[in-house]
């Protein structure tokens, strides 16, 4: 939702959201941030079968009539925050390549209104705000042409000029930029290499998640086995290359292979969080690292950067045999 935008719904709660709490249902059905949905419940403007919902945690049931009208003032425009820490591995007048640490959100959005990579970038590269003022980009994400999940570490390129933004965006749309990841996955992957070619879209059972679904957008992930480990549990280190760039693509595709990424509590099953590795890796860490990035620079042609595994991921591999 954009600044000072309102949204009203009068719907029947779908079966896919049966039993979900009221603020979450309102957020999913209106597109409003959870905080805005929660405030609507508190103000008494969310009605179920004609009566105000008493608590934001009240579970809703399939078939109930849900009515609400909410207003979202929109996320604040990001501002420079020098306290946000990340490594710059390359910078020139057109683009910046950063090595994002795990736990850092890329830009403002639902539930996140500060302390993002964008805020940190604006502190180091204030000219990024010119892209927003020129109307080139969403003001909440100046220069951002692709993203990494909060739990994923590694390389990400940011545009500093209009021509770089247009060029990088086109490369990503046309699958000309190369992005490679290292992922430790549950189980022993039998084939030395392979491709997952399966469309990804919003899950019909869990609308807050992505899934392989016939109605989704085309998505292809190529993978190569780097190493297989047997102890303390069977796991496989994969190199994954994206032909497309869908939300959570690597995690969704590897879970669809029944080899979820270690540490993935969204798409993984119990095998994705083996106690022996969680003890080393930590409960908040996903073993997914964007280690290689290749793009075409507007002036200098093809450029490639690589990032070594962070210490916590390297330590996890050292604990395996």
N, C-alpha and C positions, 0 to 999 in steps of 0.2 A: 504494500500500500504506500502511496506517495504522500507528500506533506498535506495535512489537513484534509484527508480523504475519508469519506464515510462509506460504510458498507452495511446493507440490511439484508437479512435472509428470513425466509418463511418456508421451512423445509421439514420433511420427515427424516428423523435420524436414520441413516442407512445401517444395514446389518453389519457392515465392516467396522462401525464405530460403537457397536453395542457394548455397554459396560465401561466406556471411556469417560474420564472426568469431564465436567462441563466446559471448563476453560480450554481444554485441549480440543474438544469438538468444535467449539466456536472458532478457535484459531484456525483449525484445518479447513473449515467450511467457508470462512470469510477471507482467509489469507492474512488476517491481522496477527501481529506478534502476540505471544502468549500473555505478556504483561497487559496489553490492551484488552484482550479477551477477559482476563481476570478482573480488570477494573470494571468492565461492563457487567460482570456478574455481581460485583460488590455494589454497583449503583442501582441494581434491580431492573436493568433493561433487558436481561436475558430471561425469556419466558419459555416454560415447558408445559405444554397442554394448557396454556393460558395463565399459568402462575409463575411468579418470579422464582428463580433458582436460589436457594438459600445460601449455598456454599459453592465455591469454585471447584471443589473436589467432588461434588455430587455426581455419581455415575448416571449417565443417560442410557436409555434403553431404546433398542430398535423399534421403530414405529411411533415413538413420541413426536409430537409436533414442536419444533424448535423455532422460536422467533426472537430476533434481536436486531437492534440498530446500534452500531458503534462508530466512533470517530477516532481515527488515529492521526495524531499530529505529525507522524512520520519520524524516522530516526534522525538524530541530529547530524549535521554535516560534520565529518571528522575534522579534527584539528591536530596540530603538531604535538606529539608526545615523546620527548626525548628519553623517557624511561623505558620505552619498548626496545628490547634488545634483539638483534638479529645480525647476521654477518652479511656484508656486501662483498660478493666475490668478483664483481665487475661493474663498472659504471662509466658511461660516456654521455655526451650531450643528448643522445637519442633513447637510451635504454639503461636499465639497471637489472642486474641478476643478483638475487639474494639467496642465501641458504637459510630457509625457515626452520626454526627449532620446533620440536613437538610442543603442543599445548597452546600455540599462538594461532588465534583466529585471523584470517586474512583481512576481512572487512566488516563493517557494521552490518547488522541484520537483526532478525528476531532474537531478543534476549542478549544482544551484544551491542553496547552503545559507546564503547571506548576501549582503549588498550589493545587495539588491533594492529596488524602489520601496517595497514594504511596510515594510521596515526603516527607510527614510527617513521614511515617513509616520508611523510610530510615534514617531520622535524629535520630530516637529513636533506631532503630534496623538495624545498618549498615550491619550486616551479611546477610540481604536479598539479597544484590547485588551478593553474592556468587552463588545463584541459577541461576542468569542470566549468570554469567561468566562460569558456568558449562554447559550451554546450556540446562538447565532443563525447562526454561520458556521463554515466551516473555519478552524481556528486558524492555518493557514499563510497565509491570505489575508483577514484581517479588513477588511471594508468593500469588498472588490473585487467589483464586479458585472459588469464586462467587462474585457477585456484588449486590449493592443496587443502585437504581436510585438516581440521584442528590437530588430530593425532598424528598426521603424516609429516615427516621432516623432509627437507631437501630443497632442490633448486626450483626457482620460480622467476620468470622474467616479467618486468614491469616497463611499460612505455612511458617516456618522458615528453615526447612530442606527438603532434597529431599524425605526422607521417609514419612514425614508428607504431602508433596505436593501430592505424589502418593496416599497415603491413603485417604486424604480428597477428592481428585478428584474422586477416585473410589466410595466413599460413595455418592457423589452428583450424579454421573452417575447412580448408582444403587438404588437411592432414599432411601438410608439408613440414611441420615442426616435429622434431623427434623428442619424445619423452620416455625415459626408461626408469624403471623402478626395481629395487630389490625388495623381495617379500619372503618372509619365512612363513610357510604354510603347514597346516596340520597334515599328518600322514605322509606316506611315500608316494610321490607322483611317479607313475610308471614310465610314461613316455618322456624321452629326453627333450622333446620340444613339441609344441602344438599351438593351436589357435582356438580361442573361444569366440565364435561368431553368433551372438545372440542379442536381440534387441533389449534395451533397458528402458523402463518407464516407472512411473509411480506405482507402488504396490497397492492392489485393491484390498488386501487384507490388513495392511499396515500403512496407511497413507503417509506416515512420516518417514517411510523408507522407500528405497528403490528396489526393483526386482527385475528379473528376466521375465518379460511378458510380450506376447505377440503384438500388442498395441504400442509397444515402446519404440524408441528411435534406434536405428542401426548402431551396433557397437561391436568392435572387434579388438581383442587383446591377444597378442602373441606372447608365448612364454617359452623359456629355455631353462632347463635344470642346471643350476650352478653346483649344487652338492646335496647329497642325501645323508641324513643323520639317523642313527638308530637309538641312541641313548641320550638322555633318560627317557625320551619318548620319540617315536618316529616322526620326523619333520623333514621338510625339503626347502632348500633355499632356491628361489626362482628369480630369474630376471624377466620382467614383464615390460613389453613395449606396447604403447597405445597407438592403434590406427585411428581411433576416435577418442573423444574426450567427454564422456558422459559422467554425470554425478556419481561418485563412489564406484566408478567402473571396475577398477582392479578388484576391489573388495567383493562386489556383487558377482563378477565373473568367476573368481576363484572359489567363492562359496558355492556357486552353481556346479563347479567341478567336484564338490564335496571335499575341497581342500581349503577351508577358510584361513584367512590370515591370522597368525598368532597374535593374540591380544585384542581381536575384534569382537567387542561385546554387542555390536549391532547386527552384524550379519553372520557371525560365527556361532557354532554350537559349543558344547562343553569341551570338545577337543581343541578349540581355539584358545582355551585358557588353562592349559595343564599346570597344576600347582608347581611342578618342578621348574617351569620356565617363568611363571608369574613371579616366583620368589626372586629370580634374577632380573627380569625385565621390569617389574613393577606393574601395579594394577592399572595404571592410567596410560600405558604405552602400547601403541600399535606397531608391530614390526613391519613398517612400510616406509621406504625411503626413496625419494626421487633423486637418483644418483647421477643421472646424465641428461643433459638438455642441449638440443641443437636447434638453432633458428637461423634465418637469413637476416643479417644486419642490413638496414637500408643503404648503407654505403660500403660496408666491408665484406659483403657476401656471407657465406656460411660460417658460423662460429659455434663452438662446442665447449661446454663446461662440464666438469665432473665433481662430485662431492663424495668424500669418504664417509663410510658408515659412522654415525655418531658413537660415542664411547659406550652408551648403554646397549646399543644393538650389537656392537662388536663384542662386548662382554658376554652377551647372550650366546653368540656363536662360539665363543671360547669355552663356554660351559658345556657344549655339546661334544659328542664323540661319535 
